[in-house]
Amino acid sequence: MKFIHIAAGLLALVAGAIALYASKGSPLHRRSGMVFGVAMLTMTSSATLMAAFLYPNRVNVVAGLLTFYLVSTGWLAVRRDVAASRHLLTGLMLLALGAGAFAFRLAFAAAGSDNGMIDTVPAAPLFMFGTIAALCVVGDLRALFADTLLGKRRLVRHLWRMSYAMLIATLSFFLGQPKVFPEPLRHAVGLRLIPVALVLGVMLYWLARMRFSRRPLETTRAGGVDCATATAAAHD
């Protein structure tokens, strides 16, 4: 299982970088995005199982569950309408709710510990995971009540969830696994921060370009579904 996890993680980083930098809706973006989605679901599933049963680590359980959720709902946003995926979306929302509650529980435990950590992780990332999960649950509730997602709202939901999952994977590899790098890079945190900063910068660029563009969206097929048809739903 560890080999599967490593192979899927490396494939996800490569495919995710291509999908993130490629023009959105282009054939390259769709193909690399499909590879990224499958690789991420494989990686997060194996990571969660290993953290729960083989190499116990509660923080990795939270990170694995949340990232699995982000990829699943981000992918779902451009493959099925809300009405057609209501039960699946509800189940995934409950998964995020549980992961977020667990993240906050661990965060407060870390904050109250003698060294400010739990399972070698400080409280701050856990508070971040919990906050992201809470925001996602609110977004899911809004989508379920509205029974639909259209235009920019649908695209932004897809883009930020998939991109944030890529950011978590990048953080986990470049900052969370220093032992896999040559000795000079293990202590060069600044250099290992560069890929993380690039992913974050490109994610924010595409979100801003998509969210605030006043031009009508072109019809784009992402994952087999026409996901941008007009600007009628340009606001959240």
N, C-alpha and C positions, 0 to 999 in steps of 0.2 A: 504493500500500500504506500509506503514511503517513496518508492521509486515512481509510482503513478503520480503522487502528489508533486514531486519535483519536476517531472516531465511536463505535467499539465501546467504548473506554475510558470515555467520558462516559456512554454508555447503561448500562454495567456499574455505574458509581458510583451512578447514580440508582436503578436496579432493585435493586442490592445494599442500599442504604440502606432501601428499602421492605421488602425481604424480611427484613432483620435486625431491624427494629423491629416488623414485623407479628407477630401471634400465630402461633406455629408450628403448621403443619397447616391454617391457614385458607385459603380460596380465594385471598385476596390474597397470602399467603405463597407458595403454589404457583405462581401466575401470575408474580409478580415474580421468584421464584427461577428459573423456567424462562428468563425473559428474561436474568437475570443470568448463568446458566450459559452460554448461547449467546454472549452478548456477551463474557464472560471468555475463553472458548475462542478466539474470533476475535481478541481483543486480544492474548492471550499468544502465539498462533501467529504473528501478524504481527510482534509485538515480537521474538520469537526469531529469525525470519528476517531482520529488519532488522539486529539486533545481530550476527548471524553473517555476513551478506554485504554489506549496504548501508552500515551505519554501525557498523563493528566495535567491540564493547564486550563483553568477556567477562563482566562482572558482570551486564549485562542478559540475557545468554544464560542464566545461572544462574537469575536471578529469573523469567524467562519460562518456563523449563522447570519449575521448582518450582511456580509458580502454576498452570500448565496441569495438572500432576499433581494438585495439591490439589483443583482444581475437578472434574477427571475422577473421582477416587476418591470425593470427597464426594458427587457426583451419583450415582455408581454404587451407593453404599451404600444408597440408598432406591429404586433402580430394579431391581436384580437381586440375587438371593442369591449368596453367594460361590461356591457350587458351579456356578452357571450362568455365572459370569464369571471363572472361574479363570484362563484363559489371558490374558484382557485385564488382569486384576488383576496377574498375574505380570509382564506386559510393562510396566505402569505402575510397578510396584515397582522394576524394573530401571532405568527412567528416573529415578526418585527417587534410586536408589543412585548412578548416574552423576553426576547433578546435585549430589548432596551431596559426593561425592568431589572434584569439580571446585571446589566452593565452598570446601572446606577447603584445597585446593591454592592457590587464589587468596588465601585468608585468610592463610596462612603467608607467601606471597610479599609480600603487603601489609605484614604485620607486620615483615618483614625489610628492607623498602625504606627509603630515606633519608627520605621524607616520610610513611611509614606508610600509604600508599595504593596502590591499583592501579586504573587506569581511573577516577581521581578519586574512588574510594570507599574509605573506611577499612576496616580488617580486621574490626571488630565486626559489621557487618551480614552479612558473608560467613560468619563463625563462626556467626551466628544461622541463616542459610540451611542451613549444613551440619548443624547440630544438629537443626533441624526435619526435614530430610530423613531423618536417621538415626532419629529417633523414629517417623517415618511408616513407614519400612521395617520396623522392629520390629513396629509395629501390623499391617502387611500380612502379615508372616510368621505372626503369631498367628492372624489371620483365616484364612489359607490352611491352616494346620495344623488349626484347629478346623472348617474347612469350612462355617462358618456365622457369622452375626452376628444377634443377636436383641435385642428390647426396647430398653432404654436404651443399650446398647453401640452398637447400630446408629444410633440417633438422635444420640448424642453424636459418633460418628465423622462423620456427615453435617454436624452443626452446626459443629464446631470446624474442619473442613477448609475448608468454604465460607466461614466467618467469617474464618479466617486469610488466605484468598485475598483477601477484601475488604479486610482490613487492609493487606496488601501493596500492593494497588492504590491505597488511600487514601494510604499513605505515599509511594508513587511519584509521585502527582499533586501532593499538597499540599506535600510537602517536597522532592521530587526535581525538580520543574519550576517553580521560582520565576519563570522568565521569562514564564510565561503569565499571571501576575497583574499587576495595576496596580502602578506603582512603589511606592506606600506599603506595599503588602502584601509586596513582595519581601523587605523587611528585617524584617518583623514575623513572625518565626518563631513567637512565642508564639501569635499568632492563627491561623496555619496549622496549629498543633498541635492546635487544638480539635477539628476533625473526626476526627483520628486518635485522640484520647483518647475521643471519643464512641463510635467503632466498637469500640475495645478494651473500654470499659466495658460496652457492651451485649452484646458477645460473652461476657464473663465472667459477666454477670448471667444470661444464658440457659443457659450451661453449668452454673453453680451450681444454678440452679432445676431443670434437667433431671436433673443428676447426683445431687443429694442429696434430691430429693423422695421421700417415702416413700409417696405415694399411687400406686395402680395407674395405669399409663398408659392413656389412652384410645386406642382404635384410630384411627390417623391415616393418611390416604392422602397420601403425599408423592411426587410424581413417578409416581403410578400404582401404587404398591405399598403394601400394609398394612405399616407399619414399626414399630408399637408395639402389642403385644398383652398384655403382662404385665410383672411386675417380676422374673421369674425370672432374667434376665441383667443385673441392675442393677449388678453389679460388673465391673470390667475384669480 
